[in-house]
Amino acid sequence: MNGPPLHDSIALVTGASRGIGAATAVALARLGAHVVLTARTQGGLEETDDAIRAAGGSATLLPLDLKDGEQADAIGPSLYQRFGRLDVMVHCAGALGRLTPVAHIMPNDWADAVGVNLAATWRLIRSCDPLLRNAPAGRAVFVTDSRARSPLAYWGAYGATKAGMEHLVLTWADELRKTRLRVNLADPGVVRSRLRYLAFPGEDPEQLPAPSDVAPALAALCLPAETRHGEVIRVAAAPPEGP
């Protein structure tokens, strides 16, 4: 008997307490995955868990700080101990840092951007690579931004660390070409998110696509039928429903 396309699979989503991460976690649950939710905020994770259960899905909460190397390194072994597998990984967590001239970037802002956007990517890959390689149709997706490829004044910390993330992920993908694991970067464009609000506080968020508008396309990159690999893919918001 056929079930949802991700039935019996385990999906890890970072940044799952709000925004794109939370919406993607719900979308993956709707596709049948049991979703492991990670973020620093317990309350936010519980809200995402409630949304997943309301949609008929199931989740496990794993509150942690990706900037803590020991916590990040333990993710893969913890998933193996609990579930014995990992089929999908979506890295949605991101840190903007302060928008400032490169010469004025403060050490703590630099550490935040490097820790979440770049170092956490490396740690997730090294921690989860064995499980994803062993999955029947392993899929890994990393949320990126066009700023990684288009430098702009004052966006140095964010753009540089996202560019580093892209390079690291595409290198890993090239190393995986003879495996079943498919790895891609996803650029959702402008979305109504906390990161967007911090960068453009005067903008009317109601004029922007919601995270739930782009989450289905992002979750679709995790399906066994997805064959693209080593690409930067622009995921579009779903068209509005008709009257």
N, C-alpha and C positions, 0 to 999 in steps of 0.2 A: 504493500500500500504506500503510495507516494504521499509525502508530507511537504511542508514548506521547504524551500531550497537550502536553508541552513539548519534543518532539523538535526538535533543531536550534536551540533557543533558548539564550540566554546569560542567566544569572541572577547578580546580585551580592548577596552576603550579608555584612553587617558583624557583628562580634562572633562570628565563625564558629569561634573556637578552642575553645569550650565552650558548655554550656548550651543555651538555646533557639536561638541562632544556629547552633551545630554541628548540632543535631537538624534544624532547618529546612533546612539545606544538604543533608543526606542525603535528606530527604523530597523536595526539589526534584530532586535527581539521580535518584531513583527514578521521578520523573515524566518524565524524559528530558532535563532541562536540563544543560548544561555549567555548572558552578557556579564562580564566581570568589569565593574565600574571602579575607576581609580580617579582620585582628586584629593586635594588637601582638606576640603570642606565636608565634614560628615553630614551636616544638614542638607547640603546641596545634593549629595549622593542619595540620601534618603528620598528627596523629592523626585529624582530621576527613577529610583526604584519604584516609587508609587506610580509614576507614569507608565513604566514598563508593565507593572502588574495590572494596571487599568486596561492596557492593550492586550492582556492575556499572556504576557511573557514572564520570564523569570530572570533574576539577576543575583549576583554576589557582590557585596561591597568590599572594596579593598582601599581604605583611606591611607594615603601616603603622600610624601613630598618627593617629587621626582628629582629635586635638587639634592636630596640625600642619597649619596651613592650606594650606601649599603641597602637602603630600602629598595631602590631601583634594581639593584643587582639580584635581589631576592625574588623578584616577580616571577621569573621563569621557573625556578625551583619550587616556589609556592604553588604555581599553577599545576606543575607536574604532580606534586604531592596530593593536591586536592582533586584534580580532574584526570591526570594522566595524559593530557593532550592540550593543544592550542591550535585552533584552525584559522582564526582571524585576529589581526592586531591593527587597531586604528589609533594613531598618535595625533590627537586633536589639541592637546595642551600646548599653550603658547604664552610667551611673555613679551610684552611690548618694550619694557624699559621706558626711560624718559626720552622724549623727543628733544634732542639737544645737539649742538655742534659736536663733531667727533672729538675735538680737543677738550670739550667740557664733559664728556661722559664720565659719570662717577663710578667708582669701583663696584658699589653694590648693585647699580643698575646693569652694569656689564655682566656681573656674576649671575644676576637673575636671567638675563637673556641667553647667556651661554649655557647656564644650567638646564633650562627648560627646552630651549629650541635646538641646541646642538648636543651637549653632553648627554642629556636624557635619551636622545635618539640613538647615540652610540651604545648606551647602557641597555636600552630596550632591545636593540639588535643582538648584542652579545648574549643577553639573558634569554631571549625567546627564539633565537635562530634554530636551535636543535628541535624544539617542539614544532615550529612552523614547517621545517623541512620534512618532518615525519608525517605531517597531516596529509590526508588524501588529496586535498585541494587547498593548500595553505595560501592565504592572501594577507598582504600587509599594505596598509595605506597610511601615508604621512601627509597631513594637511600643511600646505605651503601657501605662499603669497607672491604675487607678481613683483613685490618690492625686492625679492631675492635676485631678480634678474634686471631690475630697473632702479639703480641707486638714485636716491633723492635726498637733498639736504635735510639734516636733522634725524634721519631714519637710520643712522649708521649701525647702531647696536642691533636693532631688529633685523635690518636687511642683511647685515654680514652673517649673523647667526642662522638666519633662514637659508642664505646661500650656502653656508657650510653644511646645513642639514641636507639640502638638495644634493650636493656633491657626494656626501657620505651615502645617502640612500641609493643614488644612481650607481655608485661604485659597488655597493652590496648587490644591487640587482644584476649588474654585469657578471658578478661572481656566481650568480644563481641560475644562469641561463640554461644549464643542463639539468636543472631540478624541476620539480612540480610546483614549487613556490613561485607565485607571481607577486611582484612588488611595484607599486606605483606611488607617485606624488599626486595629490589632488589640490587644485586651486579653486576654492569656492567663490572667488571674487568678493565684491562688497556685500557684507551680510550684517544684519543687526545683531551685534555682539558687544560684550563688555570691552574687548580690545578696541573695537571700532569706536565706541563711545569715548574711551580714554584718549584716542587720537584725534577725534573730531567731536568735542563736547557740544558744539553749537549746532550740530546737524540734527534734523528731525528724524529720529529712528523709524518712525512709522512709514517713511518713504522708502525704506530699505527692505529687501527680502529678509524674512525671518529664518533662523537656523532650520526650522522644520521644512522650509521650502527647498533647501539644498540637501538635507539629510538623505532622502531616498536615493538620489543620484550617487552620493558618497557611499552609501551602504551597498549599492549595486556593484561597486568596484570590488566588493568582497565575495561575490557569488562565484561558485565553481565554474560557471559559464564564462567568466571574464578571462580573456586570453591576453590582454595587453600587459606589457611588462617593461619596466625601466622607462616609463614615460611620465611627463608632467601633463596631467589631464585637467582641463577646465571643466568643472562640474557646474551645470546650469541649474538655476532655481526652477522648480516645477511651475508650469503655467497656471495662472489662477483658474479656479473652477468656474464654469459657466453658470448663468442664472438658473 
